[in-house]
């Protein structure tokens, strides 16, 4: 399927269009945060503590007098950065494990799938909390923890498709011609599993954003960097939520929901674009 055909099919999907619109919106506020945020997010104003939404502070202020709208805008950068980088780690690991397991088979497949099953059974958020509590809660560690705990679903999907592709005539012909396993996996298997990886990427980003917010909210992530989870963390730890200062928690919480929804809709749309061909076994030999 050509790029133009993919785009045409994708844009005919209402869920995909809505999801893409949300992602464009998030990208704009993250890229242009310095120009959109009306205040320095780190600026403290003792005369504007816990003020409700107003024309001056449209999302209100926190216990330090910081503008919550500015915090939410700047927080999009870290939240999205963690989502993308953690997902990149997960996609690389999941794709490599899935192809290796599906193509090699035997004991290698069995061993890799048992490890995969373990990570699938144990809730990723719970395991991430335990690991983050043991290690230092730096931003890099959080990215690696989330990424290294988010690959199993991709590995399972890629393995299933690899099992189908390796039985196809062009792969058998390549084997008969003396091609190495590495060559076959790189030239024939990898290109044909990538559509599934693309679809799974958006869903994994959504999960990574939520997991990062959960870790920071619980205090086991890095609370020094401004993110949506950090805002929620301080809203709770300062007692603002229980005291009824609703404007402190609703904006970052809403942004997390919107981001997860946007990536989820995009992922489902991509799945509908690519999977019909994959389910029919229509794959293409790489030349």
N, C-alpha and C positions, 0 to 999 in steps of 0.2 A: 504494500500500500504506500503510495507516494505521500510526501509531506502535504501536498495540496489536498489530496483525498482525505488524509487524516484530519486536516483543519476543517474541511467542509463537513465531514461527519461529526466532528466534535462540536462545531458551532450550531449544528442542527439539534443538539441535545440541550434542553433547557437547563437541566441541572449543571451541565458543564459551563454554560454561559454565565449562570449566576455565580458558580464557584470561581470562574476566571475573573469576573468583575470584582469579587471580594479580594482575590489575590492581588489584582492591580491596585486596588485601594490600599491594601496593607503595604505593598511595595512603595507606593508614593509617600505614605506617611513615614516609613522607615528611612527612605533615601533623603527626603526633604525635611526631616525632623528639625534641624536647626532653624529652618525658615517658617515652619508651621507652629512650633511651640512658642507661645507668647512670652514665656519666662525661662530663665535659667532653671533647670530642674533641681539643681542643688542649692538654689538661693533660699535662705531662711528668712521669714518675716514674722517676728514675735507679735506683731500687731494684727496678724491675719490667721490666727490659729483656729483650725476646725471651723472655718466659715462655710456655710452652705453655698450651693451653686448660685452664682450671680453674674451680671454682665462682665464684671472684672475677672472673676474666676468661674468659668462656665461649668466646671466639674467640682467646684469647691476647693478647699485646702485641707491639708493634713495637720497632725499635731505639732508640726514644726513651722506651719505657715507656708509650706511649699504648694505650688499650684499643681493640682492633681491632673489636670488636662496636659500640662507639660510633661509630667512624669509618665503618663500613659503613652504620649507620643514618642518620647525617648525610649521608653521601655519596649516598644515594638522592635527596636534594633536587636537587643540581646535575645529576646524571645524568639524572633525569627532566625537569628544567627545560629542559636543552639539547635533549633528545629532542622535547619538545612545541613549543618555540619554533622550532627548526630546521625541524620538520615544517610548522609554520604558514607559514613562509616558502616552503618547497617547494610546499605545496599551492596557495598564492596564485599563485606564478609558473607552476607546471605547469598549473593550470586556465585561467589567462588565455592562455598560449601555445597550449594545446590547442584551446580554443574559437576563438581568432583564426585559427589555422592551418586547422582543419577547416571553419569557416564561410566564410572568405574565399577559400581555395583559391589557385590560380595561383602567381605568384612569391612571394607572402607565405608560402603553405604550404610551398613548396619551400625557401625560405630558413630558415624556422623549424625545419623538420624536419632540415635538414642540421646546424644548430647542435645540435639535440636528439640526433642520431645521434653527433655528436662526443663529447658528454658521456656517452652510453651506452656508447661503445666504450672510453673511457679509464676505468680503475678509479677510482671516486670517492674511495676511501681514499688512493690514491697521489696523485691530484691535490690532495686536501685537505692532505696532508702538505707538498707543494711550496708551495702557497699560504700555508699557516700558517707555514712556515719563512721566507717572504719578509715577511709582515706580522707585526705584533705578536700575541702569543698571548693576547690578552685574552679573557675569556669571551664578550663580545659578538662579537668577530671569529670565534671558533670557531663560534658559533651561526649567523652569517651565512654563513660558508664552507660549513658542512654543509648549510644550507638551500638555498644557491644552487647546490649540486652534486647535490642530491637530487630535483630537480623533473622530470627527463626522462621517467621511467617514467609519472608522472602525466600529463604532456603527451601522451604517445603514446596512453594509454588514453582520455583525454578527447577527443582528436582523432578517434579511431576512432568513438566514440559520436556525436560531433557530425556526422560525415559521414552517419550513418544518420538522425539526427533532422532534419537540415535538408531531407531529401527527403520528409518526412511531410506529409500533407495540411494539417494545421493551420498548419504553417510556411509552406507555399505560399500558403495563404489569407491569412495575415498579410502576406506580401509583396505579394499582389495588392491588398490593402486600403491599401497605401502605407506600411506600417510601416517604420521605419528599421532598418538592420542592427543598430545598437546596441540598439534596443528588442527585436528578435527574439532576439538573443544573451542579453540580460538576462532577458526574460520567458519564453522558450521553451527555449532551449538550456541555459542555466545550471541551472535546476531539475532538468532531466532527466539531467544528467551527474553531479549531486551524489552519488547512491548509489554510483557508481564511485569518486568521490573519498573518500567515507567509508571504503570498504573498503580503499583504498590508503593511507589515513592511518595506520592501525595498523601496517601493514608498514613504512611510512617511518619511523615513530617507532622501531621496532625497529632499523632500519638506522642511524638517527641516534645512538641510544644506543651501539651498537657502534662507530661511527666516532669518536665523542667519546672513548670509552675508549681506542681505538687511538691517537688523536692524543696524548692525555695520557700514555699509557704510553710512547710514543716520545719524549716530551719536547718536542713541538712544540705542544702545547696548554697551557692555563693550569694549572700545577701548584700554584698558590697556593690554589685552592679545593678543598675536600674533595669528592672524587668517587670512584667505584669505580675509574676509570682512574688517578687520582692514587695510590690505595693500591697498585695493582699497579706503578705506576712506581717508587715508593720501595721496594717489596719487591724489585724487580729491581736498582735502582741501588745499594741498600745491600748487595747480595750475599746477602740473606736467602734468596732462592729457591735459589741454587746451594749455599748452606750447609745446606740441608735444613730450613729453618724453614717447613714446609708451611702452617702455620696462618695465615701472613701473606698468602699469595696465594689460597688456596682460597676464603675467604668472599667477597671482592669479585668474584672470577671467577665463582663460583656465582651471585651476584646478577645479574651481567650476563647469564648464560645464562638465568636464570629470567625476567628482564625481557624479553629478546628472544623467548623462548618464549611468554610471555603475550601480547605484542602480535602475534606472528605467528599464534597460534591465533585471536585475536580478529579479525585481518584476514581469515584464511581463512574464518572463520564468516560474517563480514559479506559476503564475496564470494559465498558460497553462498546467502545470504539475498537479495541484490539481483540478482545476475547472471542467474538463470534468467529473470526478467522482462525484463531488458535484452536478453538473447540472443534472446528471442522478439519483440523489437521493440515491446514494450508500454510505451509512454511516454504521458505525459499533457500535454495542452495547458494552459498556465497561463491563467487568466482574469483 
